[in-house]
Amino acid sequence: MSKKVYCIAQFQPKAGREQELFKALQALEPNTLREDGCIQYIVTRHIPSDFAPGESFPIAFNEIWADMAAFEAHCQREEIQSFFARHCEAETGAAEKWNVCIYSDEPSNYDAPKLA
């Protein structure tokens, strides 16, 4: 069974505050990449393409974690909680909306091998 979890964390900045929010999210990368369970943690900006016309929040984190426990431990770090309190939950924060979702690469009812 695959233990990896994939997180897409999207952010909609308040008007005129996209660069501020992007920089605040970039500041989370160095310490997060030091976490033992972190495989990938990259903040990205939406760019236009005729071949990808879908709708999205303008800023998204693409994360890969070794397992759910590593992701949940990350979410409990003071630096991460402080970011959400300051930029998402506070009235003065730079984020208008945010959406954090976890995914698995394992199909439903996957016949996972039983390892000893």
C-alpha positions in Angstrom: 0.0 0.0 0.0 1.3 3.4 -0.9 1.7 5.6 2.2 2.5 8.8 0.3 0.0 11.6 0.5 -0.2 14.5 -2.0 -1.5 17.9 -0.9 -2.6 20.8 -3.1 -3.0 24.0 -1.1 -4.5 26.8 -3.2 -4.7 30.5 -2.2 -6.8 33.3 -3.6 -5.1 36.6 -2.6 -7.0 39.8 -1.7 -6.9 42.4 -4.5 -3.4 43.8 -4.9 -1.8 41.4 -2.5 -0.7 38.5 -4.7 3.0 39.2 -4.5 2.8 39.7 -0.7 1.1 36.3 -0.3 3.4 34.5 -2.7 6.5 35.8 -0.7 4.9 34.7 2.6 4.3 31.2 1.2 7.9 31.1 -0.3 9.2 31.8 3.2 7.7 28.5 4.4 9.7 26.4 2.0 13.2 26.2 3.6 12.1 24.9 7.0 9.4 22.6 5.6 11.9 21.0 3.2 14.0 20.1 6.3 11.1 18.0 7.7 12.0 14.3 7.5 8.6 13.4 5.9 8.6 16.1 3.3 9.4 14.8 -0.2 8.3 17.9 -2.2 7.0 21.3 -1.1 6.9 23.9 -3.9 4.8 27.1 -4.1 3.7 27.9 -7.6 1.9 30.7 -9.5 -0.8 30.1 -12.1 0.3 31.0 -15.6 -1.9 31.2 -18.7 -1.7 28.6 -21.5 -4.1 27.8 -24.3 -3.5 24.1 -23.6 -4.5 24.4 -19.9 -7.6 26.8 -19.9 -8.9 25.6 -16.5 -9.8 27.8 -13.6 -7.7 27.9 -10.4 -6.6 30.0 -7.5 -3.6 32.0 -8.6 -1.2 30.5 -6.0 -0.8 26.8 -5.2 1.5 24.6 -3.2 2.3 21.2 -4.6 3.3 18.9 -1.8 4.3 15.3 -1.4 4.5 13.7 2.1 5.9 10.4 3.1 2.7 9.5 4.9 -0.4 11.1 6.6 1.4 11.4 9.9 4.2 13.5 8.3 1.6 15.8 6.7 -0.3 16.2 10.0 2.8 16.9 11.9 3.7 19.6 9.4 0.3 21.2 9.8 0.9 21.4 13.6 4.2 23.3 13.3 4.1 26.7 14.9 5.4 28.4 11.7 2.6 26.9 9.6 -0.1 27.6 12.1 1.2 31.2 12.4 1.0 31.6 8.6 -2.7 30.6 8.5 -3.5 32.7 11.6 -1.8 35.8 10.1 -2.6 35.5 6.4 -5.8 33.5 6.1 -7.8 33.8 9.3 -7.0 37.4 10.3 -9.1 40.2 8.7 -5.9 41.9 7.7 -4.5 38.8 6.1 -3.4 38.7 2.4 -5.6 35.6 1.5 -9.2 36.1 0.5 -9.8 32.3 0.3 -7.8 29.1 0.6 -8.4 25.4 -0.1 -6.2 22.6 1.2 -6.8 19.1 0.0 -5.1 15.7 0.4 -4.9 13.0 -2.3 -3.7 9.4 -2.6 -2.2 7.8 -5.7 -3.8 4.5 -4.6 -6.9 3.4 -6.4 -10.0 2.4 -4.3 -10.0 -1.2 -3.3 -6.3 -1.6 -4.4 -5.0 -5.1 -3.8 -1.9 -4.0 -2.1 0.8 -6.6 -1.5 1.2 -7.7 2.1 4.8 -7.1 3.1 6.3 -8.8 6.1 
